[in-house]
């Protein structure tokens, strides 16, 4: 084979995409019910956006971005996540002038250069929501509740919300000093990545997967020990609202998430059945992001969930997506005049909202009947030269093989006769 799909990417065939449509439909309905409107941003952005927004100390920026120089000598990056892009759009289009909070959702492909493995791909897809303009801890709880409601509607169980507060710049400064004091005598034990994080952002060491770093960090002071009064009060209210919504959660004092822009609330939703990559949703609050990107100080909160991980979770829980296949009607036409008439009726039925098809391969009657069965058609409409001469059609119920002949007046000539045929077919299909 001359070419194949790039490593870490997938082709989604019709049998897959019909399931994606079902899941995406639930997400769109939920977003609408919660007052979120869709935004669509470019798949690529200026690299600087992610350097400023995601953070230079993150693995995404340091190791995983698809960055290239375009023909205009500009540094361009395929978006590795969409919060920074949505924040950029919020500033650029002056959405701060809209009634607050501005509640947005997105759906689409993201790109990260990393080792492909179960649950991780180089092109992957995310659904996410972002709410700008409010500091209310109830909004933090709302976005978590929306995510959990989505999984509930899919029938997923065994989910757990892991919750933490990563504080604000004030209390993080105190925590950073304590963390560096504790870690400084053990710098040689830390991996190379965490040694580089030590000065700039030691909080990111909590997110390291290196076994030696994890062992060392077990005894480290957590941000919970350093929260200022404002952040502590905010965190307690988030927990209160989650309890009011009936959302169970567990506080994880070492949860920091992998992006630099988080403040106060950070959370993940985990499902252990899908393996090591058990987090199927993550998010939190990012009150400084808009300002970091050059806008006016504007609070924000949101989450992103991986679409591929949803399907992995559904498979792990043996949950079948209810997919409606099949056509309402399939025309079996024998002879050129019959094909012309069948084609005309088929187009009219489609214009009336009926799902239908016909043979385009000049197959035999038997082969056409097999084709009708293969696409799971409800009815087969048989029309040939004899039927045209006798002003009739044959309608066969594919479920029970019963059939009947319908007589029409001047079926081959009169336009009103065609209306009779269409109305009769619609009546039977929709009953």
C-alpha positions in Angstrom: 0.0 0.0 0.0 1.4 3.4 -1.1 0.1 5.4 1.9 -1.6 4.8 5.2 -3.0 7.0 7.9 -0.4 8.8 10.0 0.6 7.2 13.3 -1.6 8.1 16.2 -4.6 9.0 14.0 -7.9 7.1 13.2 -10.3 6.7 10.3 -13.9 6.7 11.5 -16.0 4.7 9.1 -19.8 5.1 8.8 -20.4 2.4 11.4 -18.4 4.5 13.8 -19.6 8.0 12.9 -23.3 7.1 13.4 -22.3 6.4 17.1 -20.4 9.7 17.2 -23.5 11.5 16.0 -25.5 9.9 18.9 -23.0 11.0 21.5 -22.5 14.4 20.0 -26.3 14.9 20.0 -26.5 14.3 23.8 -23.6 16.8 24.3 -25.3 19.4 22.2 -28.7 18.9 24.0 -27.0 19.2 27.4 -25.1 22.3 26.5 -28.3 23.9 25.2 -30.1 23.0 28.4 -27.4 24.5 30.5 -27.3 27.7 28.4 -24.0 27.1 26.5 -23.7 28.2 22.9 -21.4 26.7 20.3 -18.1 28.4 19.2 -15.8 27.2 16.5 -12.2 28.3 16.5 -9.4 27.6 13.9 -7.6 24.3 14.1 -4.3 26.2 14.1 -3.2 29.4 15.9 -0.1 31.5 16.4 2.3 29.5 18.6 2.6 32.4 21.0 -1.1 31.9 22.1 -0.2 28.5 23.6 3.1 29.6 25.0 1.3 32.4 26.9 -2.0 30.5 27.6 -1.0 26.9 28.3 2.3 27.6 29.9 6.0 27.1 28.9 6.5 24.7 31.8 3.9 22.2 30.6 4.6 19.0 28.8 2.2 20.1 26.1 4.4 23.1 25.2 7.7 21.5 25.9 7.2 18.2 24.2 3.9 17.7 22.4 3.0 20.6 20.2 2.8 20.3 16.4 4.6 23.6 15.5 5.8 24.7 12.1 6.8 27.8 10.2 4.3 28.7 7.4 5.2 30.4 4.1 4.9 33.8 5.7 7.7 32.8 8.2 5.1 32.8 11.1 5.3 30.2 13.8 2.0 28.2 13.7 0.8 25.4 16.0 -2.0 22.9 15.6 -4.2 23.5 18.6 -3.3 21.0 21.5 -6.3 22.2 23.5 -9.1 24.7 22.9 -9.4 26.8 26.1 -6.7 29.2 25.0 -8.3 29.5 21.5 -11.7 30.2 23.0 -10.2 32.8 25.4 -8.4 34.5 22.4 -11.8 34.6 20.6 -13.5 36.1 23.7 -11.0 38.9 23.7 -10.8 39.4 19.9 -14.5 39.6 19.4 -15.1 41.8 22.5 -17.4 39.2 24.0 -16.9 40.9 27.4 -19.5 43.3 26.2 -22.1 40.5 26.2 -24.3 39.7 29.2 -22.1 37.8 31.7 -21.3 35.0 32.2 -20.6 34.1 28.5 -21.1 30.4 28.3 -19.6 28.6 25.3 -19.0 25.0 24.1 -16.8 23.5 21.4 -16.3 20.2 19.7 -13.5 19.1 17.4 -10.0 17.7 16.8 -6.9 18.6 18.8 -3.3 17.6 18.1 -0.4 16.5 20.4 2.8 14.7 19.5 3.0 11.9 22.0 3.5 8.2 22.1 0.2 6.6 20.9 -1.3 4.2 23.4 -4.6 3.1 24.6 -6.7 6.2 25.1 -4.1 8.6 23.6 -3.8 9.6 20.0 -1.9 12.3 18.1 -5.1 13.6 16.6 -7.9 13.3 19.1 -11.2 14.9 19.7 -12.6 17.0 22.6 -15.8 18.4 23.7 -15.4 21.3 26.1 -17.2 24.1 27.8 -16.0 27.5 29.0 -17.8 30.1 31.1 -16.3 33.6 31.3 -17.2 36.5 33.6 -18.2 35.0 36.9 -16.4 34.2 40.1 -19.4 32.3 41.6 -18.4 28.9 42.9 -21.8 27.7 41.9 -20.6 28.0 38.3 -17.7 25.7 39.0 -20.2 23.1 40.4 -22.4 23.6 37.4 -19.7 22.6 34.9 -18.9 19.5 36.9 -22.5 18.6 37.2 -23.0 19.0 33.4 -20.1 16.6 32.8 -21.5 14.0 35.2 -25.0 14.4 33.8 -23.6 13.6 30.3 -22.0 10.3 31.5 -25.2 9.5 33.4 -27.2 9.8 30.2 -24.8 7.5 28.4 -25.4 4.9 31.2 -21.8 5.0 32.6 -21.4 4.1 36.2 -18.4 3.9 38.6 -17.3 7.4 38.0 -15.6 9.5 40.6 -15.0 13.3 40.7 -11.5 14.1 42.1 -11.5 17.6 43.4 -8.9 20.1 44.6 -8.1 23.8 44.9 -4.8 24.9 43.4 -5.2 28.3 45.0 -4.4 31.8 43.6 -1.1 33.5 43.0 -1.0 34.7 46.6 -1.4 31.3 48.3 0.6 29.5 45.5 3.5 31.8 46.3 3.6 30.6 49.9 3.2 26.9 48.8 5.9 27.3 46.2 8.4 28.5 48.9 7.5 25.6 51.2 7.7 23.1 48.4 11.1 24.3 47.2 12.4 24.2 50.8 11.4 20.6 51.1 12.6 19.5 47.7 15.9 21.4 47.5 18.0 18.8 49.4 16.7 16.1 47.0 17.1 17.8 43.6 19.4 15.0 42.4 16.6 12.5 42.9 14.1 14.4 40.7 13.9 13.6 37.0 15.3 16.1 34.5 11.9 17.6 33.8 11.1 18.2 37.4 14.6 19.7 38.0 13.7 22.3 35.3 10.3 22.8 36.9 11.8 23.4 40.4 12.4 27.1 40.0 9.7 28.1 37.6 6.7 26.0 38.6 7.4 23.3 41.3 3.6 22.6 41.6 3.9 20.8 38.3 6.0 18.1 40.1 2.8 16.8 41.6 1.7 15.9 38.0 4.9 14.0 37.2 4.6 10.3 36.4 8.2 9.4 37.3 8.2 6.8 40.2 11.1 8.5 42.0 9.4 11.9 41.8 6.1 10.5 43.0 7.8 8.8 46.0 9.5 12.0 47.0 6.4 14.2 46.6 4.3 11.9 48.9 5.7 13.9 51.9 5.5 17.3 50.3 3.3 20.1 51.6 0.1 20.5 49.6 -1.6 23.6 48.5 -4.4 22.8 50.9 -2.0 23.7 53.7 -1.5 27.2 52.2 -4.9 28.3 50.9 -5.8 31.9 51.6 -9.1 32.7 53.2 -10.7 33.6 49.9 -9.6 30.4 48.1 -10.5 28.3 51.1 -14.0 29.8 51.2 -14.4 29.4 47.5 -13.4 25.7 47.7 -15.8 25.0 50.5 -18.7 26.6 48.6 -17.9 24.5 45.5 -18.2 21.4 47.7 -21.4 22.6 49.1 -23.0 23.2 45.7 -21.8 19.8 44.4 -23.4 18.2 47.5 -26.6 20.1 46.7 -26.5 18.8 43.1 -26.1 15.2 44.4 -22.6 14.8 42.9 -20.3 12.7 44.9 -16.6 13.7 45.0 -13.3 13.0 46.7 -10.8 15.7 47.6 -7.4 14.9 46.2 -4.9 17.4 47.7 -2.2 16.4 45.1 -4.4 17.0 42.0 -2.9 19.9 40.0 -3.9 19.2 36.3 -1.4 19.6 33.5 -1.9 23.2 32.5 -0.4 26.3 34.0 -3.5 28.5 33.8 -5.6 26.8 36.5 -6.5 28.7 39.7 -8.7 27.7 42.6 -10.9 24.7 41.4 -9.2 21.8 39.6 -11.0 18.5 39.0 -10.9 15.3 37.1 -13.5 12.6 36.4 -12.0 9.2 36.5 -13.1 5.7 35.4 -10.6 2.9 36.2 -12.1 0.4 33.7 -10.3 2.0 30.7 -6.8 1.4 32.0 -4.0 3.6 33.0 -5.5 6.7 31.2 -8.4 6.6 33.6 -9.2 10.4 33.5 -12.0 10.9 31.0 -12.7 14.5 31.8 -10.7 17.4 33.4 -11.0 21.0 34.0 -11.2 23.8 36.6 -11.1 27.6 37.0 -8.6 29.9 35.3 -9.3 33.4 36.5 -6.0 34.9 35.1 -6.0 33.5 31.6 -7.9 36.3 29.8 -5.5 38.8 31.4 -2.5 36.7 30.5 -3.6 36.8 26.9 -3.9 40.6 26.8 -7.6 41.1 27.8 -9.2 42.7 30.8 -9.1 40.6 34.0 -12.0 38.2 33.5 -12.6 35.0 35.5 -13.3 31.7 33.7 -14.1 28.1 34.4 -14.6 25.0 32.2 -13.6 21.5 31.2 -12.7 19.3 28.3 -13.5 15.6 27.8 -11.9 13.3 25.3 -14.4 11.8 22.8 -12.2 8.7 22.1 -12.1 8.0 25.8 -15.9 8.1 25.9 -16.1 5.2 23.5 -13.4 3.3 25.3 -15.4 3.8 28.5 -18.6 2.6 26.8 -16.8 -0.5 25.5 -15.3 -1.2 29.0 -18.8 -1.1 30.5 -20.3 -3.1 27.6 -22.8 -0.3 26.8 -24.3 -0.4 23.3 -25.2 2.8 21.6 -28.7 2.7 20.3 -28.2 3.2 16.6 -31.1 3.4 14.1 -30.0 1.9 10.8 -32.0 1.2 7.7 -34.0 3.0 5.1 -37.8 3.6 5.1 -38.1 2.5 1.5 -36.1 0.9 -1.2 -37.2 1.0 -4.8 -36.8 -2.1 -7.0 -37.1 -1.0 -10.6 -37.0 -3.2 -13.6 -36.7 -1.5 -17.0 -35.7 2.0 -18.0 -39.1 3.5 -17.8 -39.7 1.9 -14.4 -36.3 3.3 -13.2 -37.2 6.8 -14.3 -40.6 6.6 -12.5 -39.0 5.1 -9.3 -36.3 7.7 -9.3 -38.9 10.5 -9.5 -40.9 9.0 -6.6 -37.7 8.5 -4.6 -36.7 12.1 -4.9 -40.2 13.3 -3.9 -40.2 11.0 -0.9 -36.9 12.3 0.2 -38.2 15.9 -0.1 -41.0 14.8 2.3 -38.5 13.6 4.9 -38.5 9.9 4.0 -35.2 8.0 4.0 -34.9 6.0 0.9 -32.7 4.5 -1.8 -32.7 2.5 -5.0 -30.5 0.3 -7.1 -27.8 2.1 -9.1 -25.9 -1.1 -10.2 -28.3 -2.5 -12.9 -28.7 -5.6 -10.7 -31.2 -8.4 -11.1 -34.5 -8.5 -9.2 -33.1 -11.0 -6.8 -30.0 -9.0 -6.2 -32.0 -5.8 -5.7 -34.2 -7.6 -3.0 -31.0 -8.6 -1.3 -29.8 -5.0 -1.4 -33.1 -3.9 0.2 -32.6 -6.4 3.0 -28.9 -5.5 3.4 -29.7 -1.9 4.2 -32.6 -3.0 6.5 -35.3 -1.2 4.5 -38.8 -1.3 6.0 -40.5 -1.5 2.7 -39.5 -2.5 -0.8 -41.4 -0.8 -3.6 -41.4 -3.0 -6.8 -42.2 -1.4 -10.1 -41.5 -2.9 -13.6 -42.8 -2.5 -17.1 -45.8 -4.7 -16.3 -46.7 -2.7 -13.2 -46.5 0.5 -15.2 -48.8 -0.9 -17.9 -51.3 -2.1 -15.3 -51.1 1.2 -13.3 -50.0 -0.4 -10.1 -47.1 -0.9 -7.8 -46.2 -3.6 -5.3 -45.3 -2.7 -1.7 -43.5 -5.4 0.3 -43.2 -5.3 4.0 -39.6 -6.5 4.6 -40.2 -7.5 8.2 -42.9 -10.1 7.6 -42.6 -10.5 3.8 -46.2 -9.6 3.2 -47.0 -7.6 0.1 -49.9 -6.1 -1.7 -50.6 -4.4 -5.0 -51.8 -0.9 -5.1 -53.8 0.2 -8.1 -53.4 3.8 -9.3 -55.1 5.6 -12.1 -52.9 6.6 -15.1 -49.8 5.9 -13.0 -47.5 6.4 -16.0 -49.0 9.6 -17.2 -50.8 11.9 -14.7 -49.0 14.0 -12.1 -51.8 13.6 -9.7 -51.4 9.8 -9.8 -47.8 10.3 -8.6 -49.2 12.2 -5.7 -51.4 9.3 -4.9 -48.4 6.9 -4.9 -46.4 9.3 -2.7 -49.2 9.8 -0.2 -49.9 6.1 0.0 -46.2 5.3 0.6 -45.9 8.0 3.3 -49.0 6.7 5.0 -47.6 3.2 5.3 -44.1 4.1 6.2 -45.2 6.5 9.0 -48.0 4.5 10.5 
